[in-house]
């Protein structure tokens, strides 16, 4: 028996919603624009574009910001997405500090500050975080109640089954089984927690060198080592959220760490994490207070500096060889304070060393996101959620 049901044509309300969203996305990407420009870029007729803009202006999603200059006749009004349509906050949490930024729905950062966590008691961490977000919102001329979403980047992974933060014993005060609920109670706004390296990858995917890559791996090297894996344009988190925790990955030449949960370390971390980098630098006669400074000093030091960089690049390539042999990405991105300090000399050495160890030959690029990529990714994650909400329900 054949069905007599026919595919339903798009209803007028559905078509309006699709057109509205297309216009809003266009204004975010290219605005301010006139009615004629919006019509030409979306394929809408002038009457339809006029009705659309009137509808969006009435709902408070777009505002007139001036008129176009030049041309015969009256100047056309220019429209942009209303910045006040929604506000978000992003956080980058480390053992030493919490960095907070507040942005409007267009992605413009309105305020940013870093708060030291020195002296914080574990039991008071959530309250202190709420204070930091409130203070940053206040700098932006906002209150906590005006934020629509907060995304927190953290060096760990939230287990989707238990709700507990894993791989983050270095962060006291973040291990409650009700972590998300306690944060939302303190902030009064929806909260999401995302792995910090995943957020750095999102920033690269949105604004950086991965914009044209569907399959890539970002290796973050700072005090610790982590990776973000993007397959088919989507982050791969793994069953427990721990995909990319490559600092725990056993490697040849590294001490075998048993009971890695208690030690909070592993082979790759022992081979190329910050303590190992500082120790390697000392072996080559280079001293510096941080791993990044040791690498930066080596770049400008012939002889011993070159030997140190070559050995360090070999260690990074050893870990990357294991990763690319499994994932076979199109692109590898070196990110974090240590690769940034090494710049092009370190990138080239890693590329050369990896070519000797692995059959896959992904393109290797340095991160192109200036400033704070984790914070940038947190804002992007929050903005995507809020835009979906605001643009779909007006």
ZICORNOR-V272456 format. One record per run of one state. SS is the DSSP state (H for helix, E for strand, - for the rest). FROM is the first residue (numbers start at 1). TO is the last residue. Records with the same first field share a line. If there is no record, write none. Layout:
SS->FROM-TO + FROM-TO
This chain:
-->1-11 + 31-32 + 43-45 + 59-61 + 68-76 + 82-82 + 86-86 + 94-96 + 105-108 + 117-121 + 140-143 + 155-156 + 159-164 + 167-178 + 188-190 + 208-215 + 222-224 + 232-233 + 236-245 + 249-259 + 264-266 + 273-273 + 284-290 + 300-303 + 328-330 + 336-336 + 358-362 + 367-372 + 394-394
H->12-30 + 35-42 + 46-58 + 83-85 + 122-139 + 144-146 + 179-187 + 196-207 + 246-248 + 260-263 + 267-272 + 274-283 + 291-299 + 304-327 + 337-357 + 373-393
E->33-34 + 62-67 + 77-81 + 87-93 + 97-104 + 109-116 + 147-154 + 157-158 + 165-166 + 191-195 + 216-221 + 225-231 + 234-235 + 331-335 + 363-366
